[in-house]
Amino acid sequence: MANKNELISEPGSREIISRRTINAPRELVFDVWTKPEHVVNWWGPNGFTITIHEIEVKPGGTWRFMMHGPNGMDFPNKIVFTEVLKPERLVYVHTDDTENGKRFHVVVTFEDNNGKTDLTMHVEFPSVEERDLVIKEYGALEGNRQTMDKLEAYLAKINEAQNELVIVREFNAPRELVFKAWTEAQHLAKWWGPKGLDLMVNKLDLQPGGIFHYRMIAPDGTTLWGRFIYKEIVSPEKLVFISSFSDEKGDIKSMPMLPVFPAEILNIVTFEERNGKTILTLKGHPVNASKEEMDVYHSMFENMNAGFAGTLDKLYAHLEALKETV
């Protein structure tokens, strides 16, 4: 595809053609285009929402929905599919679901492009005059552009969610205390790191751009260094930092046991107080990582979940011990 983002409307043509290269596999793009739980999140120009009354994606199948405009007006729509070839092609007739309403023919193709999707949408009207009318009176070109932008943004959110490690844990302690346990050296030394390793805090500078630099010592005497670089601190609600293995100077090093593991992981930790307890949510995903490193990161989800489970068990025990001293 010559252009990543094209919207073509040539004078004298009955067509509007939209072309995009989307950073998502075509199977996912096809699903997002055809499954109601996805479609409601992106279909339509900015400010519009939809209610789906029925959708059956097969030749002869019907998709009826109501579009709700930002001015409170509702617009009925009806699509009848004439061809469905998953995940390559959709062909359908689109009307406004009235007896003498406007009707146009649509062909959408999904072509694999090295893991991305070259999406092309041909919208053909019965006449040049009808095409020009919807462009002039209904803003069809800008509406198409905004809809495709929403599709891309929604797929980007899905990709981000699939790339993230997400861990949720409840602690029987107020969030101010849990936040302190994450941000004060005397607490971090008691629980941060995998089970069986002792931790020594070399430096803790709790501010955006500051560093938490630490050393972990295994039972056999092996020493590992790690660091956080803080990006955002909202006490007692949120911590954002990039974690890495490091050397004794605090410079980034690759993981000793697995050099192709991403060198930098962006972590977002939130602390929600609920009835005197704390719901902790940790989300992590690589930054500045190659495709090989991303693949390794995804393959390690099970191990990382187990590792964090052990670490958070230590935090739970530490918090319980603190409560006994109060």
Residue pairs with C-beta under 8 A, 6 or more apart in sequence:
1 19
1 21
1 111
1 113
1 118
1 120
3 19
4 20
4 21
5 19
5 20
5 21
6 17
6 18
6 19
6 20
7 16
7 17
7 18
7 19
7 141
7 144
7 145
8 15
8 16
8 17
8 18
8 19
9 15
9 16
9 17
9 131
9 135
9 141
12 128
13 128
13 131
14 124
14 125
14 126
14 127
14 128
14 130
14 131
15 122
15 123
15 124
15 125
15 131
16 122
16 123
16 131
16 135
16 140
16 141
16 144
17 120
17 121
17 122
17 123
18 119
18 120
18 121
18 123
18 144
18 145
18 148
19 118
19 119
19 120
19 121
20 118
20 119
20 148
20 152
21 113
21 116
21 117
21 118
21 119
22 29
22 116
22 117
22 119
22 151
22 152
22 155
23 116
23 152
23 155
23 156
23 159
24 32
24 116
24 117
24 155
24 156
24 158
24 159
25 112
25 115
25 116
25 117
26 87
26 88
26 110
26 111
26 112
26 117
27 87
28 155
28 158
29 87
29 110
29 117
29 119
29 155
30 86
30 87
30 88
30 90
30 110
31 38
31 87
32 38
32 39
32 42
32 151
32 154
32 155
32 158
33 39
33 90
33 108
33 110
33 151
34 55
34 57
34 86
34 90
36 52
36 55
38 154
39 50
39 52
39 55
40 49
40 50
40 51
40 52
41 154
42 147
42 150
42 151
42 153
42 154
43 50
43 65
43 147
43 150
44 50
44 67
44 143
44 147
44 150
45 139
45 142
45 143
45 146
45 147
46 146
46 150
47 69
47 70
48 67
48 68
48 69
48 70
49 67
49 68
50 65
50 66
50 67
50 68
51 65
51 66
51 68
52 63
52 64
52 65
53 64
53 65
53 66
54 62
54 63
54 64
55 61
55 62
55 63
55 64
55 65
56 62
56 63
56 81
57 63
57 81
57 84
57 90
58 81
58 84
59 81
59 82
59 83
59 84
60 80
60 81
60 82
61 80
61 81
61 84
62 78
62 79
62 80
62 81
63 78
63 79
63 80
63 81
63 92
64 76
64 77
64 78
64 79
64 97
65 77
66 74
66 75
66 76
66 77
67 74
67 75
67 76
67 77
68 74
68 75
69 75
75 96
76 96
76 97
76 98
77 94
77 95
77 96
77 97
78 94
78 95
78 96
78 97
79 92
79 93
79 94
79 95
80 92
80 93
81 90
81 91
81 92
82 91
82 92
82 93
83 89
83 90
83 91
83 92
84 90
84 91
87 110
88 109
88 110
88 111
89 107
89 108
89 109
89 110
90 106
90 107
90 108
91 105
91 106
91 107
91 108
92 105
92 106
93 103
93 104
93 105
93 106
94 103
94 104
94 105
94 106
94 123
95 101
95 102
95 103
95 104
96 102
102 130
102 134
103 126
104 123
104 124
104 125
104 126
104 130
105 123
105 124
106 121
106 122
106 123
106 124
107 121
107 122
107 124
108 119
108 120
108 121
108 122
109 118
109 119
109 120
110 117
110 118
110 119
111 117
111 118
111 119
111 120
112 118
121 144
123 144
125 131
125 134
134 140
135 141
160 285
163 285
163 286
163 294
163 297
163 298
164 283
164 284
164 285
165 282
165 283
165 284
165 285
165 301
165 304
165 305
165 308
166 281
166 282
166 283
167 281
167 282
167 305
167 308
167 309
167 312
168 279
168 280
168 281
168 282
169 279
169 280
169 282
169 312
169 316
170 277
170 278
170 279
170 280
171 178
171 277
171 278
171 280
171 315
171 316
171 319
172 277
172 319
172 320
172 323
173 277
173 278
173 319
173 320
173 322
173 323
174 273
174 276
174 277
174 278
175 236
175 237
175 271
175 272
175 273
175 278
176 236
177 278
177 319
177 322
178 236
178 271
178 278
178 280
178 315
178 319
179 235
179 236
179 237
179 239
179 271
180 187
180 236
181 187
181 188
181 191
181 315
181 318
181 319
181 322
182 188
182 239
182 269
183 206
183 233
183 235
183 239
184 204
185 201
185 204
187 318
188 199
188 201
188 204
188 212
188 214
189 199
189 200
189 201
190 314
190 318
191 311
191 314
191 315
191 317
191 318
192 199
192 214
192 311
192 314
192 315
193 199
193 214
193 216
193 226
193 311
193 314
194 216
194 307
194 310
194 311
195 310
195 311
195 313
195 314
196 218
196 219
197 216
197 217
197 218
197 224
198 216
198 217
199 214
199 215
199 216
199 217
200 214
200 215
200 217
201 212
201 213
201 214
202 213
202 214
202 215
202 225
202 248
202 250
203 211
203 212
203 213
203 250
204 210
204 211
204 212
204 213
205 211
205 212
205 230
206 212
206 230
206 233
207 230
207 233
208 230
208 231
208 232
208 233
209 229
209 230
210 229
210 230
211 227
211 228
211 229
211 230
211 250
212 227
212 228
212 230
212 241
213 225
213 226
213 227
213 246
213 250
214 225
214 226
214 227
215 223
215 224
215 225
215 248
216 223
216 224
216 225
216 226
217 223
217 224
218 224
224 245
224 256
225 245
225 246
225 247
225 248
225 250
225 253
226 243
226 244
226 245
226 246
227 243
227 244
227 245
227 246
227 250
227 252
228 241
228 242
228 243
228 267
229 241
229 242
229 244
230 239
230 240
230 241
231 240
231 241
231 242
231 266
232 238
232 239
232 240
233 239
233 240
236 271
237 270
237 271
238 268
238 269
238 270
238 271
239 267
239 268
239 269
240 266
240 267
240 268
240 269
241 266
241 267
242 264
242 265
242 266
242 267
242 287
243 264
243 265
243 267
243 284
244 252
244 253
244 263
244 264
244 265
245 252
245 253
245 254
245 255
245 256
245 263
246 252
246 253
247 253
252 263
252 264
253 263
254 260
254 261
254 263
255 261
255 263
258 296
258 300
260 292
260 293
260 296
261 293
261 296
261 297
261 300
262 286
262 287
262 288
262 289
262 293
262 294
262 296
262 297
263 288
263 289
263 293
264 286
264 287
264 288
264 289
265 284
265 285
265 286
265 287
266 284
266 285
266 286
266 287
267 282
267 283
267 284
268 282
268 283
268 284
269 280
269 281
269 282
269 283
270 280
270 281
271 278
271 279
271 280
272 278
272 279
272 280
272 281
273 279
280 312
282 308
285 297
286 293
286 294
286 297
289 297
